[in-house]
Structures are given as structure tokens and as C-alpha cells.
Amino acid sequence: MTRDHQLDLGRRNRLGMVEAIWGEHKSADQLARIISTLDAQGELALATRVSPDKAAATLSQLAERGVVEVSYDAQARCLHPAVLPAAQEALGTVTILSGGSSDLCVAREAQLALQCHRVSSELVLDVGVAGLHRLLDRLEQLRSARVLIACAGMEGALPTVLAGLLPQPIIGVPVSVGYGVSAGGQAALTGMLASCAPGLSVVNIDNGYGAAMAALRILNSGGAGAC
């Protein structure tokens, strides 16, 4: 492994999370070498932002190296262990909401990252504020979650509405979906950061993985138990 792929193999012991691989700007060869190294160390590998073509090439190279327990999730755009670890039920459940199906790739990235860390999760889709009744009908169901992750594009109002209705930690994920002035998620990001709902946390645009790791930190600290 060359120095430009010097992996952080101690991250699980230090932070309780594994090192994720940013796949968008790595070649299939680079991804295969990194995943092979993690596999040899007995560590699971999660590679985000991987296109279908790059995933196919990576899986082919991994098979040549004898690493076959890796799968590709096209919705999440992630390479991940073929067999995910069983959920640690004592941590509770993280519910991931999306304003619409266009947000699904980001929501699914968050869910897969949580599954890699043994966190139980569920998706609640198409509950954007354009049809607010759809969200209000789910409020009692949402109360059982320990942390909520809300993915939304356009003006990004969903996390603010949730934070005004429910007491759990809520993590907003602005999504790069929307016309014109939505500006690739900038409007959603700005709206969430300017939210008048107190205590709303916000991650970067399309950062489903980052939202999942924020939720994991909350769960591991026991902070969600007060809700």
C-alpha cells in the first residue's frame, strides 16, 4: 500500500467507527487495493459515491484478488460488505426520512453506513412538507426512534418542521435536488442552518454518511436516552 493510501486502521478503537472510503475520485484499481487491505486486516469496507461502472470494475478486480464478500448497493452508490453485521438492538433505532424519492440515494447512504456499524434503522420516504399530512400521520411512529435523520432538497424545510414537533436529536441533510435557485443544495443548506427550530444539527450537502456518523456518536454517548 502506497503512502497515498495510508489507512486509519485504528479508527474503530479510537472513535467507534470504521474508515469510509471516498470512491468518487478513486479509480477501480485504487478501490480494490484499499478494500483488499481492509479485508486482510479483518476490517469491513464501506466505499461511498461509487458509480455502477466503477463498482463493476472494482468487484472484478477484487474477485481476482480473492476478495468476494463485497456487494454494491446501486441506490446508495456504495460498495459494502456482502454480509452486514447484526444490529445491536440496545442502541435503539435511527429513522431516516426523505422529502421525496429524489432524496433516496442520500437516505440510503446514511442507512447503509448505520448498518455497517450495527445500528438498527428504518426509512420513511416521501414525507416532504408539500404534503404535510403525510408527515403528521407518521408522528407517533417517529416518536419511537432515538435519532432522526431528515434528508431534503428544494428549500430543505423538513428538518425544521420535525425539530418543531419532536424532541429527539434531529440531523438535517440538505440534498442537491431542486430547480434554479436551489443551487445544488445551497438553498436547503442555508435554510437548515437558519432554522428557527432550536437544537437542529446540520451536515454538509448530500452527506448521508456524515449524518449517520453523527447519529452514531449520539447513540454511543448515550445522549439520545434523555429524549
N, C-alpha and C positions, 0 to 999 in steps of 0.2 A: 504493500500500500504506500503510495507516494505521499509526501507531506501535505499536498493539497487535499488529501482525503484522510487527514488525521482525525479519527473518530473519537467522540466523547463517550467512551465505554463506561465511565463511572457515573453517568448522569442518573441512572436509576437509583443507585445507592445515595447519591447526593440530593436529588430532587424528587425522587419517586416517579420519574417519567423517563421514557426512553428517548434517544435522539431520533428525531424525524429527519428524513432526507428530502430536501427541496429538489424535486425532479424536473422542474420546467426547463432549467438551463443546464442540465447534465445530459450527457449522451447515454445511450443504452449501455455502452461498454462501461462507463463510469458507474452507472447504477448497478450493473451486475457485479462489479468488483466490490462496491460498498456493501451490497446485500450479502454477498458471499462472505465477506469479512465478519459482518454481524452474525451470520449464521454459524460460522466457525467458533465464535465466542459464546454461542448459546443465547444470543440476544435476538429479540424479534425486530423485524424491519418494517417501517412504515414510510413509504415514499409518496409524497403528495405532488399534485399538479403534473401528472404523467399522462401524455396523450395516448390514445389507443395504439397507434403505430409504434410509438416508443415502448409502450408496455409489451407489445408482442415481441419486439426485438430483444428486450431485456429478458423476458421469460425464456426465449430461445437460448440466449447466452447462459442463463442460469442453469438450464437443463444440461447444457454441455459441461458445466462445472459440477454437476451432480446435486444442485440445489433445486428441488422440485416442489417443496412445500410453500410455494408463493402463489398468490392469486391476484387478479386485477378486478377492481370494482370500477366499472365504467361511469356509474353515476357520481361517485366520489372522486374519480380521476386519481385513484391511489393504488399502488401495489402494497400488499399486506400479507401477513401470514395466512396460509390456507386454512389453518385451524386456529381460531381466535381463542384466547384464554376464557375460562368460565367467569361469569360476573361474580363479583364479591358483593353479595346482597346486602351486607351490613352497611355498605357505603350509601345505599339508597339509590334512587333513580334520578337521572338528569333528563328532562324533557326538552326537546329541540323543536322549536316552532318555526314555520316559514310563512311569509306573507302569501306566496304563490308558488306554483311548481317551478317557476324560473329560478327560485332560490334553492332548489333541491340539491344541486351539486355541492353547495357550501354547507347545507344542513347535513348532508350525508357524510361529508368530510369530517365534520365535528363528531357525528355518531360513530364513525369507524375509529377515530382517534380514541374516543372513550372506550370502545370495545377492546382495543388493544391494551388498555390499562385496567381492564376488569371492572369497568363501571357499567351498570345497567342503564339503558337509555331507551327512549321511545321518540318517534317522530309524530308531530301533529302538523299536518300540512294544510295549506290553503285557508289560513285564518287571518288574512290581512284585513286592515281596517276599512277597506272599500265595502266589505260586507261584515260589519262589526258584530252582527248577531251570531256569526259562525264562531267567533272567539268567545263571546259571552256564554254560548251554550256549552263551552268546554271548561269554564272556570272551576267547577267543582272537581273535575278530573285533574286539572293542573295543580290544585292545592296539595296533592299527594307527592309532587316532585320536590326534591331537596334543592335543586338549582334549575333555573330555566335559561335556555339559550334561545334568543329570538333573532332570526335572520330576516332581513327586509331590505328591499331596494326602493326605488322611487324616492319618496320623501322620508322613508325609514321610520314611520310613526309607531309600528307595532311594539317595540321595546318600551317606549314611553307609556303607552296605554297599559301594558302589562305591569309596569312598575307603579302605576297609579292604582292598580286593583289588587295586587297580590304581594305578600310580604317576603317571599323568598329572595335570595340573591338572583339578580337578573343580569345576563350578559348580552349586550346588543352586538349584532354582527351586521354592519352595513354591506349590502350586496350591490355589485356593479350592474344593476338592471334598471332601466328607465330611459325615457326619451330626453333628448336635448339637454336641458339644464340639470338633469340628474348627474351628468358629467362623470359617468363611470363609477358611481357610488359616492362621489364627493358630497352631493346633497344629502344623502342618507347619513353619511358620517357626520356632517356638520349638524344635522338635525338631532341626531342622538347625543352628540356632545353638548348641545344647547338645551337638552331636555329639562323640563321643569319638574320632572318626577325625581325625587331625591334618591340617591344611592344607586342609580343605574350605572353599570360599568360597560365600557365600550372597547372593542378591539378594532383592529385595522380592517380595511375593506376586503371582503371575501375571505377573511382569516378564520375559517371554521376550526382549523387545528388549534389556533391560539385561544379561541373561545373554549374549546374542550379542555385545554391545559389550565385555563383559569378556573374552570369548574372543578377540575381535579384537585387543584390547590385548596379550594374551599372545602371540598369533601375531606381531604386528608388532614386539614386543620381542625375538623370538627365544627367549623363555623356555621355550617348550614343547620346544625341541630337546634339552634336557638329559634328557628322560624316555626 
